[in-house]
Amino acid sequence: MLRDSAYWDEFYSLEHDEIKEPSKFAKFIFNNFLLNKNKASLIEFGCGNGRDSLYFNAKGIDVVAIDGSHIAIESLQKQNQKASWICADFTAPLNLKDKFDICYSRFTLHAIDDIAEQGLIKNVKNLLKPNGFFVVEARSINDDKFGVGKAVGEREFISDGHYRRFIDPDIFKSNLIANGFKVISIEQSNQFAPTPGQNCVCIRVIAKL
């Protein structure tokens, strides 16, 4: 079950100039996995304001983007009719017939709990093409916000008015392997998503079935 839907509806009802440009992760994925690939397809789980899905779509990628915030999705549906924008819980079973070259999750894994993570992984397994990639970026247990606020689980905290579950790279890697994925790479850095005034430490994971 997705957390904080009311928080994110309020968040996306406001303008956020600082997150309009595509993320460094989106550019990394495009340049390393999608560049010069004809008729490539991507599904984003938790697209937020659409910054990355809009970038992929502008590069000629067929995009389906899902988010639990109806505010965000309704805005994106008005902005862009080329991509498919769906308001749904991306951790619940999805009734989609298409298969995708890339299943993309940026800054959504740390917004859902362990049970919801299993639902997301099931969706990826159902929607990924043979030899497709599951790519993830999320806050790590080494992030400076880890341990801040009210603890609601071993790696789960509520601070800044909303929920975060910080990702242990070893646990996530084991979970992927247990679900039949091959982990191609798993890296950790504070340079993946540099944030002014924060030591934002993220993991980047590239996996395939």
PEJOGI-V861861 format. One record per backbone hydrogen bond with DSSP energy under -0.5 kcal/mol. CO is the residue of the C=O (numbers start at 1). NH is the residue of the N-H. E is the energy in kcal/mol with one decimal. If there is no record, write none. Layout:
BEGIN
CO&NH&E  CO&NH&E
END
This chain:
BEGIN
4&8&-2.3  5&9&-2.2  6&10&-2.1  7&11&-2.5  8&12&-2.7  9&13&-0.6  10&13&-0.7  11&14&-1.2  16&19&-1.6  17&20&-1.2  23&27&-1.7  24&28&-2.2  25&29&-2.8  26&30&-2.6  27&31&-2.5  28&32&-1.8  29&33&-2.4  29&34&-0.7  30&34&-1.7  30&35&-2.0  34&37&-2.1  36&38&-0.6  37&40&-0.8  40&62&-2.6  41&101&-1.0  41&102&-1.5  42&64&-2.1  43&45&-0.5  43&104&-3.0  44&46&-0.7  44&66&-2.5  47&50&-2.3  50&54&-3.1  51&55&-1.0  52&56&-2.7  53&57&-2.6  54&58&-2.2  55&59&-1.1  56&59&-0.6  56&61&-2.1  57&60&-1.7  61&63&-0.6  62&42&-2.7  63&84&-2.4  64&44&-2.4  65&86&-2.9  66&46&-2.4  66&47&-1.8  67&88&-1.5  68&70&-0.7  69&73&-2.2  70&74&-2.5  71&75&-1.6  72&76&-2.1  73&77&-2.6  74&78&-1.2  75&79&-1.5  76&80&-2.6  83&85&-0.6  84&65&-3.1  84&86&-0.5  86&67&-2.1  86&88&-0.8  88&90&-0.9  89&92&-1.6  94&96&-1.6  100&129&-3.2  101&133&-2.6  102&43&-2.3  102&104&-0.6  103&135&-2.7  104&45&-2.7  105&107&-0.5  105&137&-2.2  108&111&-1.6  109&112&-1.1  110&165&-3.0  111&3&-0.7  113&117&-2.1  114&118&-1.4  115&119&-1.4  116&120&-2.3  117&121&-2.4  118&122&-2.1  119&123&-1.9  120&124&-2.3  121&125&-2.5  122&126&-1.9  123&127&-1.8  124&128&-1.8  127&100&-2.8  129&132&-2.4  132&209&-0.5  133&103&-2.8  133&135&-0.6  134&207&-2.2  135&105&-2.4  136&205&-2.6  137&107&-3.2  138&203&-2.6  139&167&-2.6  140&143&-1.9  143&146&-1.6  145&148&-2.1  149&151&-0.5  150&158&-2.2  153&156&-0.5  155&166&-2.6  156&152&-2.4  156&153&-1.0  157&159&-0.6  157&164&-2.4  158&150&-2.2  159&162&-2.1  162&159&-2.1  164&157&-2.6  164&166&-0.5  167&141&-1.6  167&169&-0.7  168&172&-2.6  169&173&-2.5  170&174&-2.2  171&175&-2.2  172&176&-2.4  173&177&-2.4  174&178&-2.4  175&179&-1.2  176&179&-0.5  176&181&-2.5  177&180&-1.8  181&183&-0.6  182&184&-0.8  182&208&-2.1  185&206&-2.5  187&204&-2.5  189&202&-2.6  191&194&-0.5  195&198&-2.3  198&200&-0.9  199&144&-1.9  199&201&-1.1  200&202&-0.6  201&140&-2.9  202&189&-2.2  203&138&-1.6  204&187&-2.6  205&136&-2.3  206&184&-2.1  206&185&-1.8  207&134&-3.2  208&182&-3.9
END
